Amino acid sequence: MSRRIDYYFTTISPWTYLAGDGLEQIAARTGAEIRYKPVDLMKVFAQTGGQPLGERPLARREYRMQELRRAKVKTGMDLVLEPAFFPTNPAPSCYAIIAADKAGGGDTGLLVRSLLRACWAEEKNIAEDEVIREALSEAGFDPAIADSGLLTGAEVFARNTEDAVAEGVFGSPFYVVDGVERFWGQDRLADLEAHLTGRL
């Protein structure tokens, strides 16, 4: 029986960017199904005790920067620690992911990674239509989805956010297996695979 991974994330999370294609590789090895579920992380925070970055104590903000610097070295990924367009409104890019996933014809995982890379490595504003269209095209989707799928995307985005809170999600990236087992953070991908293969 195929396992299901509900993948909750926002497109402006550096930690989600740093996960790279790790989730997709795990799914390929284990046969698990990924359900991509972009969420409004600020609403998730509001209901689960999280704080927006700008409201966190200085010690936590400083630690975050150290962790990002170390993660950049460990992963070897291009990462701008303070990108020009962060924070920005993630909703348009999330709507596009939802609409593209529904339309099919491309690679949803690649689309998510393209948008994250645009923010965290290329210093592009992922709230802008042109940036979203470019990512859609790169992932094999019709770039016109950026216009046609907004209403559906907005409705599903709100529903995803409600689902996230109901499933105990409180950050990004967050992985929920079969609605039960929860894993928070890109640094828990090895544990996720161990669980899927019966080792954990």
N, C-alpha and C positions, 0 to 999 in steps of 0.2 A: 504494500500500500504506500502510495506516494505521500511524503510529508509536506506540510505547508509552512512556509515562512512568511509571516506578515512583516514587511519591512517598513517601519515608520521612520520618517526622516524629514528634514527641511533642507532646502537647496542652498542655504547660507551657513551651514555648519562646517567648520574646518575639520572636525572629527569625522564627519560623514565623508568628506573629500579624502581624508587620509585612509579610509577603508579601501580605496581603489576599487579593483574588481574582485576583491576577496570573497564577497558573498556569492557572486556569480560563479566563481571557481568552485566553491563549496557545493553549490546547487548542481553543477555539472558532474561533480564526483559522486554525489549522494543521490541524485535523481529527485531532489526536493523541488517543489514549486515555489517560486517567489511571487508574492503579491506586493507590488510597489504602492505604498500608501503615504504620499506626502501629507504633512500636517501643518497646522498653524501652531508652531512651537510656543509662541507667547501665550496662547490660550491654554495649551497643555501645562505650561509653567504655572499659570494663574490657578489651575485646579489641583496641582500636585506639589505646590510648595517651592517651585523653582523661581529663580530670579533672572530677569534680563541682565545681560552682561554689564551694562552701565550702572546697574543698581547693586552689584555685588561689592563686598568689601574689597579694599585695596589689596590685601594679602591674597585673596582668591584670584583677582585679575592678574596680579604679578605671577602667581604660580601657573596660571593658564598660559601666559606667554613663554615661560620656561619650558613647559610641557610641549607646546607647539614647536619651539626651537629644537628640542630633543627629538620629537617625532619626525621633523623634517630630515634630520640626519639619519635616523634609524631606517626610515622608509626610502630615502633617496629621492623622494618626490619633490618636484618644484612646489614651493609654498612661499607666498608673500605673507609675512606675519601680520601686517596691517594693510590690507588691500585698499585701494582707492575707493571702492564701492561696497564697503562693509561698514555698518549694516545697510542693507537696501531692502526693498519690499520683495519677499520671496514668492508672494502669491501668484503673479503672472506665470512664472516659470513652473510652479507647482501645478497650476491649471493646465499648462501645456503638456506636462508629463502625463497627467490623468487622461487628457483627451487623446494623446498619441497612443497610450497603452490600450485604450478602448478601440481606436481606429485600426491599430495593427499596421503591419507592413515594414516595421523597423525594429531596432534593438532598444528596448526601454532602458536596460541597464546602461548602455552606452550613452543614451540621452541624459540620464541622471548624472553620469560621470562627466559629461561634456559641460553641463551647466555648472557643476561644482568646480571643475577646472577653470572655467571662464572667470569665476569669482576669485578663486584662491591662488591661481597661478598666472592668469592672463590679465587680471585687473580690469575686467569688463563688468558693466552693470547689467546683471541678469534680470533686472526689471524692465529692460528695454526690449522692444519688439524685435529689433534687428539681431540682437544677441540670441534671443530665443529661437528665431527663425534659423539662424546659422547652426545652432545646436541640433534642431530638428532635422535639418538637411544632412548634417554630419552623421546622424544616427539612422538615416534611411527613411525618415518620415517626410510627408508632404509639409513644407513649411507653412502652408496656408492653415494648418491646424491651429497655429497661433491666433488666428482670427475666429475660426468657426467653432472651436471647442470650449470657449470661455465659460458659457453658462453651465454646461455639464460639469466642467472642471470645478467651478465654484461650488456647486452643490455637493459633489463628491468630496472635495477638500474639507468642507464642514463636517460631512459624515465621517471621514477618516479621523478627524480630530476628536469627535465624540467616541469613536471606536478605540482610539489610542488611550484615552482616559479610562474607558471601561476595562481595557486589557492591562492596566497598570503601567503604561508607558509614561516616562517622565523626562526623557532626553532624546538626543539624536546623535548617532544612529541607534535604533532600538529594533531588536529582532524577537518576534514571538513565534514559537514553534507550536503548531496545532492548537493555538489559542491557550496554551498552558505555560510552557517553559519560556522564560524571559532572559534576554541577554542585552545588556546596555553597553554600547561603546564598540569602536572598531577594534579595541584590544581584547575583545571577547570572542572574536571570530573563531579562534582555535577551539574554545570551549563549545561554541555552537556546533562545529563539525564533530567534536567528540560526542556531543549529545546525539546528533543525528546518526552516528555510527555505533551507538550503544556503548561507548566507552566512558560516558559520564552521565 
